Amino acid sequence: MTAEAMTWPRWLPRVLALRRMCPCCKSVQFKPAETRSYDVLLGLFFLRPVRCKFCWRRYYWISLRGAE
């Protein structure tokens, strides 16, 4: 199996756990993302939605503080 064949499923949220850097464009600038219905459930696991300011991809990162 090649790396091209392995893609991340679109329905599964992408979590930036250790590095807060966009894996696509290598940017470190993010802004809070719009909330979706399942974000309340993911918030119980301390996951906060963010969006990259340059490529507009949506990610989650672990935050023990409340939403900013």
C-alpha positions in Angstrom: 0.0 0.0 0.0 1.4 3.4 -1.0 1.1 6.7 0.8 -1.1 8.0 -1.9 -3.6 5.2 -1.4 -3.9 6.0 2.3 -6.1 9.0 2.8 -7.8 10.3 5.9 -11.6 9.7 5.9 -13.5 13.0 5.4 -15.9 12.1 8.2 -13.2 11.6 10.8 -11.9 14.8 12.5 -8.3 15.7 12.1 -6.6 16.3 15.5 -3.5 18.4 15.9 -2.3 16.9 19.1 1.4 17.7 19.6 2.3 20.3 17.0 0.0 23.1 16.3 1.1 23.4 12.7 -1.0 22.8 9.7 0.2 19.6 8.0 -0.8 20.8 4.6 0.7 24.3 4.4 2.9 24.3 7.5 1.2 27.5 8.9 1.1 28.1 12.6 -1.7 30.7 12.4 -5.2 29.4 13.2 -8.5 31.0 14.1 -11.6 29.5 15.9 -13.7 27.6 13.4 -17.5 27.7 13.0 -19.3 25.2 15.3 -21.1 22.2 13.9 -23.7 20.0 15.6 -21.1 17.3 16.6 -18.7 19.9 18.1 -20.6 19.7 21.4 -19.9 16.0 21.7 -16.2 16.5 20.8 -16.0 19.3 23.3 -16.6 16.8 26.0 -13.3 15.3 25.0 -11.6 18.7 25.2 -11.4 19.0 21.4 -11.8 22.6 20.0 -12.4 23.3 16.3 -9.9 25.6 14.6 -9.3 26.6 11.0 -6.0 27.4 9.3 -5.8 31.0 8.1 -4.0 30.2 4.9 -5.4 27.0 3.5 -8.8 27.1 5.3 -8.6 23.4 6.4 -10.5 22.5 9.6 -8.8 20.8 12.5 -9.3 20.1 16.1 -6.8 20.5 18.9 -6.8 19.5 22.5 -7.6 22.4 24.8 -8.1 22.0 28.6 -9.3 25.6 28.7 -12.7 26.8 27.5 -13.4 28.1 24.0 -11.5 31.3 23.3 
